[in-house]
Amino acid sequence: MEPFAVADAVADRTDTDHRAAPEWIAATCGAVRAVRGMVAALGGDGSGAERGRRS
């Protein structure tokens, strides 16, 4: 199992800290992806069609 962070869903108090967080995660402990990359990794196509789908 690898921890992950969604880079464009990270917020911080300063722009410098905002950019540093994903860089630190990637360098030390996990994977960093954008929202579209996470959706694809989880098997979605990004269209939002997954919402409301029942198994």
Phi, psi and omega in degrees: 000137179235127176298153179220162174223146176262107190302320182271018174236018180258136177232152177207174185288329180232158179298322179298313178295323179300317179285329184288327185301305179297326178296318180295315180301313181298324183280338189241328192207358184194183179263144178237128179223160172277167180306313181300322178294322178292318179301315179296318181297331180268005174093008178266170178250001178085000183279344185088357182296340181294333181295134177083354179288133179250145180276000000 
